[in-house]
Amino acid sequence: MALGHFLARQGRDFVILEAADKPAAAWRERWDSLELFTSARYDALPGLAFPGAPDRYPSRDEVAAYLTDYARHFDLPVVLGSRVRAVRKTDGRYLVELDDRAYEADQVVIATGPFQMPLVPSISAGLGAGVVQFHSTAYRSPQALPDGPVLVVGGGNTGYQIAEDLAASHEVHLSIGSKQKPLPQRILGRDLFWYLDKTGLIRKPAKSRIGRRLQRNEDTLIGSSPKRLRRHGVELHGRTIEAGGTEVTFIDGTKLDVRAVIWATGFQADHSWIDVPVFDETGRVVHERGVTASAGLYFLGLPWQHTRGSALLGWVKDDAEHIAQRIKERQK
Ligand SMILES: Cc1cc2nc3c(=O)[nH]c(=O)nc-3n(C[C@H](O)[C@H](O)[C@H](O)COP(=O)(O)OP(=O)(O)OC[C@H]3O[C@@H](n4cnc5c(N)ncnc54)[C@H](O)[C@@H]3O)c2cc1C
C-alpha cells in the first residue's frame, strides 16, 4: 500500500492483488492482545498519520483499521480475494496468473511479506494426539488452551508476548533456543525507535559496516526480558530437542510433561510461485534494494531489503519510494 500511494501520485495504471478477503489480512490473523513494539508515531505509511497519541503502542485491531482506512483514503485499487498463483516472464512482459484470470504487466512488485509459511520443527511430530499443539499464527487468546502446563517454544518477540499473555491463566514454560538481547522499549522516557530514528541507525544500509553489525543482532527482544517473564511466573528453559508422547526434552536433559505446545518458531518465505530466475541456490532473492536482474520485477518489504526499517510500517516508505522511482524511469 505504501508503494500504491507513490504509484497513484504518479498517475500510474496499476492494481494491488490481495489473496485475503479483507485488507490487512496478516494483522487480523495475529493474537487478540498483540501490542505493537513500535509506537504510533512510527506506524504510519506515507501521507497519512496514524491516529491517536503518538507515544502509545497500538493494538492489532488499530493497525488493521488504519490500513483499511489507508486504502480507502487514497482510493487505492486493492482487489481482494485475488491470490496470485504464478508470475512468469513472457516476451519482456510478465504474466500474473490467478485461479480465475490472468494479468499482463510491464512491471511487477512482489510485496507478500516475510511471514508466509509457518515454520514448525520436525520434532513436533513426536507429540501424542493428547497434546494440543499449533504454530503461533493460530494463537488468538488463552481461552483456546486446555488447563495444564503450556510450553511456548521460541524466544523471540512472539514467544515472549504469547507466554506473558498466557501467564495469568496457565502454568507457562518458555523454551529459548537462542538467546536474544533484550532491549527496553523506553529509555529515559523516550521510545527505543525514537533513538534508532534520530541516530539514523534505522536507515543504515544493510551493506554498511554498522548495518552488518545490526543485522547480526537483528532478532532483538523489544520490551520483554527473561526477568520480566519470571515475574509473571513463567519458567524458562533452553532449546527443545525432542518430543515424545506428552513429554518434551530440553537441551540440558531436563524433561517436562505438557498439555499444550505453541510453536513460536518463525516463518519461511515461499516464493515457489515466482517462475523467474531471480533466486540464488538457497532460494534467496537476489536483488539490489528490491530491484532484481529481471527488468521490471521488484520486491518490497523483505527483512533488511535495504535497512532495518525495510520491513517495518514506519520506514517501508523509503524503499517504496525508491521502487516507485525505478518503475517511473522504466515506464517513460
Ligand atoms: C507478531 C508480529 C508483530 C509485529 N509487530 C510489528 C510492529 O510493532 N511494528 C512494525 O512496524 N512491524 C511489526 N511487525 C512486522 C509487520 O508485520 C510488517 O512490518 C508488515 O506487516 C509487513 O507488511 P507487508 O505488507 O510487507 O507484509 P504482510 O503484512 O505480511 O502482507 C502481505 C500480504 O500479502 C498477501 N499475499 C501473500 N501471498 C500472496 C499471493 N500469492 N497473492 C496475493 N496476495 C498474497 C497476504 O495475504 C498479506 O495480506 C510484526 C510482525 C509480526 C509477525
The ligand as an SDF file (V2000), in Angstrom:
LIG
                    3D

 53 58  0  0  0  0  0  0  0  0999 V2000
    3.9120  -10.8160   15.6390 C   0  0  0  0  0  0  0  0  0  0  0  0
    4.3970   -9.6760   14.8220 C   0  0  0  0  0  0  0  0  0  0  0  0
    4.4590   -8.3900   15.3590 C   0  0  0  0  0  0  0  0  0  0  0  0
    4.8800   -7.3060   14.5970 C   0  0  0  0  0  0  0  0  0  0  0  0
    4.9310   -6.0510   15.1570 N   0  0  0  0  0  0  0  0  0  0  0  0
    5.3380   -5.0040   14.4210 C   0  0  0  0  0  0  0  0  0  0  0  0
    5.3990   -3.6960   14.9660 C   0  0  0  0  0  0  0  0  0  0  0  0
    5.1500   -3.4750   16.1510 O   0  0  0  0  0  0  0  0  0  0  0  0
    5.7930   -2.6540   14.1440 N   0  0  0  0  0  0  0  0  0  0  0  0
    6.1120   -2.8560   12.8340 C   0  0  0  0  0  0  0  0  0  0  0  0
    6.4350   -1.8830   12.1320 O   0  0  0  0  0  0  0  0  0  0  0  0
    6.0910   -4.0980   12.3060 N   0  0  0  0  0  0  0  0  0  0  0  0
    5.7130   -5.1630   13.0590 C   0  0  0  0  0  0  0  0  0  0  0  0
    5.6990   -6.4110   12.5180 N   0  0  0  0  0  0  0  0  0  0  0  0
    6.1710   -6.5690   11.1620 C   0  0  0  0  0  0  0  0  0  0  0  0
    4.9920   -6.2120   10.2550 C   0  0  0  0  0  0  0  0  0  0  0  0
    4.1200   -7.2940   10.1850 O   0  0  0  0  0  0  0  0  0  0  0  0
    5.4730   -5.8380    8.9550 C   0  0  0  0  0  0  0  0  0  0  0  0
    6.0390   -4.5760    9.0730 O   0  0  0  0  0  0  0  0  0  0  0  0
    4.3720   -5.6930    7.9180 C   0  0  0  0  0  0  0  0  0  0  0  0
    3.2450   -6.4880    8.1820 O   0  0  0  0  0  0  0  0  0  0  0  0
    4.8850   -6.1570    6.6200 C   0  0  0  0  0  0  0  0  0  0  0  0
    3.9360   -5.7490    5.6800 O   0  0  0  0  0  0  0  0  0  0  0  0
    3.8830   -6.4130    4.2990 P   0  0  0  0  0  0  0  0  0  0  0  0
    2.7650   -5.7340    3.5700 O   0  0  0  0  0  0  0  0  0  0  0  0
    5.2240   -6.4390    3.6740 O   0  0  0  0  0  0  0  0  0  0  0  0
    3.5010   -7.9220    4.5880 O   0  0  0  0  0  0  0  0  0  0  0  0
    2.1850   -8.5160    5.2230 P   0  0  0  0  0  0  0  0  0  0  0  0
    1.5580   -7.5860    6.1790 O   0  0  0  0  0  0  0  0  0  0  0  0
    2.5400   -9.9050    5.6540 O   0  0  0  0  0  0  0  0  0  0  0  0
    1.2020   -8.5860    3.9740 O   0  0  0  0  0  0  0  0  0  0  0  0
    1.4360   -9.4350    2.8730 C   0  0  0  0  0  0  0  0  0  0  0  0
    0.0990   -9.6300    2.1880 C   0  0  0  0  0  0  0  0  0  0  0  0
    0.3250  -10.3720    1.0020 O   0  0  0  0  0  0  0  0  0  0  0  0
   -0.7530  -11.2780    0.8210 C   0  0  0  0  0  0  0  0  0  0  0  0
   -0.2630  -12.3570   -0.0310 N   0  0  0  0  0  0  0  0  0  0  0  0
    0.6870  -13.2890    0.2560 C   0  0  0  0  0  0  0  0  0  0  0  0
    0.8960  -14.1040   -0.8060 N   0  0  0  0  0  0  0  0  0  0  0  0
    0.0640  -13.6570   -1.8030 C   0  0  0  0  0  0  0  0  0  0  0  0
   -0.1710  -14.0780   -3.1520 C   0  0  0  0  0  0  0  0  0  0  0  0
    0.4950  -15.0970   -3.6930 N   0  0  0  0  0  0  0  0  0  0  0  0
   -1.0870  -13.3920   -3.8620 N   0  0  0  0  0  0  0  0  0  0  0  0
   -1.7570  -12.3160   -3.3270 C   0  0  0  0  0  0  0  0  0  0  0  0
   -1.5720  -11.8980   -2.0530 N   0  0  0  0  0  0  0  0  0  0  0  0
   -0.6710  -12.5540   -1.3090 C   0  0  0  0  0  0  0  0  0  0  0  0
   -1.1130  -11.7060    2.2250 C   0  0  0  0  0  0  0  0  0  0  0  0
   -2.4520  -12.1650    2.2720 O   0  0  0  0  0  0  0  0  0  0  0  0
   -0.8940  -10.4220    3.0230 C   0  0  0  0  0  0  0  0  0  0  0  0
   -2.0680   -9.6620    3.1670 O   0  0  0  0  0  0  0  0  0  0  0  0
    5.2740   -7.5010   13.2570 C   0  0  0  0  0  0  0  0  0  0  0  0
    5.2400   -8.8020   12.7160 C   0  0  0  0  0  0  0  0  0  0  0  0
    4.8020   -9.8850   13.4660 C   0  0  0  0  0  0  0  0  0  0  0  0
    4.7960  -11.2600   12.8610 C   0  0  0  0  0  0  0  0  0  0  0  0
  1  2  1  0
  2  3  1  0
  2 52  2  0
  3  4  2  0
  4  5  1  0
  4 50  1  0
  5  6  2  0
  6  7  1  0
  6 13  1  0
  7  8  2  0
  7  9  1  0
  9 10  1  0
 10 11  2  0
 10 12  1  0
 12 13  2  0
 13 14  1  0
 14 15  1  0
 14 50  1  0
 15 16  1  0
 16 17  1  0
 16 18  1  0
 18 19  1  0
 18 20  1  0
 20 21  1  0
 20 22  1  0
 22 23  1  0
 23 24  1  0
 24 25  2  0
 24 26  1  0
 24 27  1  0
 27 28  1  0
 28 29  2  0
 28 30  1  0
 28 31  1  0
 31 32  1  0
 32 33  1  0
 33 34  1  0
 33 48  1  0
 34 35  1  0
 35 36  1  0
 35 46  1  0
 36 37  1  0
 36 45  1  0
 37 38  2  0
 38 39  1  0
 39 40  1  0
 39 45  2  0
 40 41  1  0
 40 42  2  0
 42 43  1  0
 43 44  2  0
 44 45  1  0
 46 47  1  0
 46 48  1  0
 48 49  1  0
 50 51  2  0
 51 52  1  0
 52 53  1  0
M  END
$$$$
